[in-house]
Amino acid sequence: MDVQIWTFLLVGITFTIYIGIAIWSRAGSTKEFYVAGGGVSPLANGMATAADWMSAASFISMAGLISFMGYDGAVYLMGWTGGYVLLALLLAPYLRKFGKFTVPDFIGDRYYSNIARTVAVICAIIVSFTYVAGQMRGVGVVFARFLEVSVDTGVYIGMAIVLFYAVLGGMKGITYTQVAQYCILIFAFMVPAIFISIQLTGNPIPQLGFGGALSDGTYLLDKLDNLHEELGFAEYTSGSKSMIDVFAITLALMVGTAGLPHVIVRFFTVPHVKDARLSAGYALVFIAILYTTAPAIAAFARTNLITTVSERPYADVPEWFSNWESTGLIAFEDKNADGKIQYVGDQEKNELTIDRDIMVLANPEIAKLPNWVVGLVAAGGLAAALSTAAGLLLVISTAISHDLIKKQIKPDISEKGELIWARIGAVMAVTVAGYFGINPPGFVAATVALAFGLAAASFFPAIILGIFDARMNKEGAVAGMVVGITTMFFYMAHFKLGWFTDTIPPAEDWWLGISPEGFGTVAMLINFVVSFSISRFYPAPPEDVQEITEMIRYPRGAGKALDH
C-alpha cells in the first residue's frame, strides 16, 4: 500500500479510538469535566501527563530545531526537561495539597481577591492560546502532507476532532484519550529512530547510535560537522548563541513549565498527594524516552537530508522531496540556473528553503523506510498535537466557566449550568485556537517557547511566592502579574511580530542580547521584584491565609514531631 492509504488507515484507527474513549468516558459532572473525578491511577495519569506535556513542539518541532540549530537547539531540550522536574518536585505537591485544581483558583483563594483571580484568568487564556496555536499549526502541517489538503484545512479537521472529545468528555475523556495518545506517539517516535539508527550505525538503540560510528568508521557527529563545514553552515556541535541568551531561554522554559496551567491541573486527577508524586515520577520516565531520543533523530535527519539533496540535479530529486514541495513547506529556487540544488550556509547563494517542522515527519521518507512507518509517524504527530491542544482548551473553558462565571459572575449557578458554560467555553476556545493555528507567529517550537515565556513572566512568581512567602499579599501578586506579562507581551509583539515598528527588528536590537524566547526570564525577575516590593507597602494577608500557606508546606504531624 502507498503512504496515503497507510496514513488514512492508521490515522482513521487512532481517531476512532479517541472518539470511542470520549463516548465511553463522557463527563456527567463538573468534577469529572474538570479533574476526571479525581480517581485516575498514578500510572495512567503519568502517561496522560506525558502526552499532555509532549506536544507537537516535542514530537514534531524539537528534533527539527536541533537538526537545524545543532548545539544551540539543546536549550529547548534542557529547558523543557528541567522544567518538568522543577514542576514535579517544587510545585505540584504543594498545589495539590492546597486543593485548587486551576491556577486562577489557587491565586484567587491564596491572594483572597477576585481581582487577582481575574488577572490570573486573563493570563491563563493568553498563555494557553499562544501555546495552542503551535499545536494547531502542527496538526495542519501533518494533514497538509499526508492527507494532501491545505494546512488551513488540516487545522479545521483537527479542531473538529479535539472539540468532539474535549467538549464531550472534559478532563475525564481527555485523560483516557491521552493515555492512548501517549502509547501511539511514543511508538511512532521510536520505530523510525530505531530503523534509521540501524541503517546508519548498526546500533538498534538510537541514543547509542547518536554517538556511534557510520559504516565508513567516521563518527556520526564528526560526519555532520564536516558536512556543515563544507557547505558553509555553522559547526553542528558548536553553538552560536551568546551565553546569556542560552541561559535566559533555558531558564524561561524551565520556570514557564512550572506555570503552565494545563500541566498543573493533571496533579488533581489522582486521589491523593502521594499519588500526585508517583504519577510525576512515572511521567518523567515516559517523557525521558522521547527526550533522550530527539537529539539522535535530529542528527539522523540532518545527515540524510544533506547527503540526499545537496548538489543533486533538481530533475532527479527523490519522491519525498516532491511530496513535501507540493505542501509549500520546502521550496527550491535555481539562483544560478545550473539545475542543481545548492544547499549552503550563504543565504545569498542558498537555493533551498525548508520548514523546520517537517524534519521528523519527512525523516522516514528520506531514509526510505516502509510506507507503514511513514503513516505511523503521521498518526504519532497528530496524537502529540491533539493531546496537548485538548488539555489547553480545557484550561481555557475551565477559566471561563469555573474561575470567571462560577466564582465571580454567578456564584449560585447550578452544576448543570456550569457544565454547559464549560462546554460553551471549549467551543469558543477551539474557534480562536483554529485562527491562531492558521496564522501562527512562527514555527511550532518557537510559538510554544513564547507561551512558556508568558507563563514564566506571569504565573511562576505568583505561585512560588504564594507557597513560600506567607507575607505575600494580593497587591504584590496582582502588580507583579500585570507588569510581568505586559513586559513579556510587549517584547514578544515588538521583536517577533514587528508591532510598534515598520519591520521586525534585527537580533542586534534585542535588549541585553536576549531573544524573545528567552525574555520570559527577564520579565519573571521583574515580576519578582515588583511583587516583593509592592507587598511590603501594604498590610500582610489575613491570619487564616497565612496559616494555610504555612500548612501546605509541612506534612501533617510535623509540628508534633518537633515538639518532642
Secondary structure as the mmCIF struct_conf table of DSSP 4:
data_model
#
loop_
_struct_conf.conf_type_id
_struct_conf.id
_struct_conf.beg_label_comp_id
_struct_conf.beg_label_asym_id
_struct_conf.beg_label_seq_id
_struct_conf.end_label_comp_id
_struct_conf.end_label_asym_id
_struct_conf.end_label_seq_id
HELX_RH_AL_P HELX_RH_AL_P1 VAL A 3 TRP A 24
TURN_TY1_P TURN_TY1_P1 SER A 25 SER A 25
BEND BEND1 SER A 29 SER A 29
HELX_RH_AL_P HELX_RH_AL_P2 THR A 30 VAL A 35
HELX_RH_3T_P HELX_RH_3T_P1 ALA A 36 GLY A 38
HELX_RH_AL_P HELX_RH_AL_P3 PRO A 42 TRP A 53
BEND BEND2 MET A 54 MET A 54
HELX_RH_AL_P HELX_RH_AL_P4 ALA A 56 ALA A 56
HELX_RH_PI_P HELX_RH_PI_P1 ALA A 57 MET A 62
HELX_RH_AL_P HELX_RH_AL_P5 ALA A 63 MET A 69
HELX_RH_3T_P HELX_RH_3T_P2 GLY A 70 GLY A 73
HELX_RH_AL_P HELX_RH_AL_P6 ALA A 74 LEU A 86
HELX_RH_PI_P HELX_RH_PI_P2 LEU A 87 LEU A 91
HELX_RH_AL_P HELX_RH_AL_P7 ALA A 92 PHE A 98
TURN_TY1_P TURN_TY1_P2 GLY A 99 GLY A 99
BEND BEND3 PHE A 101 THR A 102
HELX_RH_AL_P HELX_RH_AL_P8 VAL A 103 ARG A 110
TURN_TY1_P TURN_TY1_P3 TYR A 111 TYR A 112
HELX_RH_AL_P HELX_RH_AL_P9 ASN A 114 PHE A 146
BEND BEND4 LEU A 147 LEU A 147
HELX_RH_AL_P HELX_RH_AL_P10 VAL A 151 THR A 201
BEND BEND5 GLY A 202 GLY A 202
BEND BEND6 PRO A 204 PRO A 204
HELX_RH_AL_P HELX_RH_AL_P11 PRO A 206 GLY A 209
TURN_TY1_P TURN_TY1_P4 PHE A 210 GLY A 211
BEND BEND7 GLY A 212 GLY A 212
STRN STRN1 ALA A 213 ALA A 213
TURN_TY1_P TURN_TY1_P5 SER A 215 ASP A 216
BEND BEND8 GLY A 217 GLY A 217
STRN STRN2 TYR A 219 TYR A 219
HELX_RH_AL_P HELX_RH_AL_P12 LEU A 220 LEU A 231
TURN_TY1_P TURN_TY1_P6 GLY A 232 GLY A 232
HELX_LH_PP_P HELX_LH_PP_P1 PHE A 233 GLU A 235
TURN_TY1_P TURN_TY1_P7 TYR A 236 THR A 237
BEND BEND9 SER A 238 SER A 238
BEND BEND10 LYS A 241 LYS A 241
HELX_RH_AL_P HELX_RH_AL_P13 MET A 243 THR A 257
TURN_TY1_P TURN_TY1_P8 ALA A 258 GLY A 259
HELX_RH_AL_P HELX_RH_AL_P14 PRO A 261 ILE A 264
HELX_RH_3T_P HELX_RH_3T_P3 VAL A 265 PHE A 268
BEND BEND11 THR A 269 HIS A 272
HELX_RH_AL_P HELX_RH_AL_P15 VAL A 273 VAL A 309
TURN_TY1_P TURN_TY1_P9 SER A 310 GLU A 311
STRN STRN3 PRO A 313 PRO A 313
HELX_RH_3T_P HELX_RH_3T_P4 TYR A 314 ASP A 316
HELX_RH_AL_P HELX_RH_AL_P16 GLU A 319 GLU A 325
TURN_TY1_P TURN_TY1_P10 SER A 326 GLY A 328
BEND BEND12 LEU A 329 LEU A 329
STRN STRN4 ILE A 330 PHE A 332
BEND BEND13 LYS A 335 GLY A 339
STRN STRN5 LYS A 340 LYS A 340
BEND BEND14 GLY A 345 GLY A 345
TURN_TY1_P TURN_TY1_P11 GLN A 347 LYS A 349
STRN STRN6 LEU A 352 ILE A 354
HELX_RH_3T_P HELX_RH_3T_P5 ARG A 356 ILE A 358
HELX_RH_AL_P HELX_RH_AL_P17 MET A 359 ILE A 366
TURN_TY1_P TURN_TY1_P12 ALA A 367 LYS A 368
HELX_RH_AL_P HELX_RH_AL_P18 ASN A 371 THR A 398
HELX_RH_PI_P HELX_RH_PI_P3 ALA A 399 ILE A 409
TURN_TY1_P TURN_TY1_P13 PRO A 411 ASP A 412
HELX_RH_AL_P HELX_RH_AL_P19 GLU A 415 ILE A 438
BEND BEND15 ASN A 439 ASN A 439
BEND BEND16 PRO A 441 PHE A 443
HELX_RH_AL_P HELX_RH_AL_P20 VAL A 444 PHE A 468
TURN_TY1_P TURN_TY1_P14 ALA A 470 ARG A 471
HELX_RH_AL_P HELX_RH_AL_P21 LYS A 474 LYS A 496
BEND BEND17 LEU A 497 LEU A 497
TURN_TY1_P TURN_TY1_P15 TRP A 499 PHE A 500
BEND BEND18 THR A 501 THR A 503
HELX_LH_PP_P HELX_LH_PP_P2 ILE A 504 PRO A 506
HELX_RH_3T_P HELX_RH_3T_P6 ALA A 507 ASP A 509
BEND BEND19 TRP A 510 TRP A 510
HELX_RH_3T_P HELX_RH_3T_P7 TRP A 511 GLY A 513
TURN_TY1_P TURN_TY1_P16 PRO A 516 GLY A 518
HELX_RH_AL_P HELX_RH_AL_P22 PHE A 519 SER A 535
TURN_TY1_P TURN_TY1_P17 ARG A 536 PHE A 537
BEND BEND20 TYR A 538 TYR A 538
HELX_LH_PP_P HELX_LH_PP_P3 PRO A 539 PRO A 542
HELX_RH_AL_P HELX_RH_AL_P23 GLU A 543 MET A 551
TURN_TY1_P TURN_TY1_P18 ILE A 552 ARG A 553
BEND BEND21 TYR A 554 TYR A 554
TURN_TY1_P TURN_TY1_P19 ARG A 556 GLY A 557
HELX_RH_AL_P HELX_RH_AL_P24 ALA A 558 ASP A 563
#
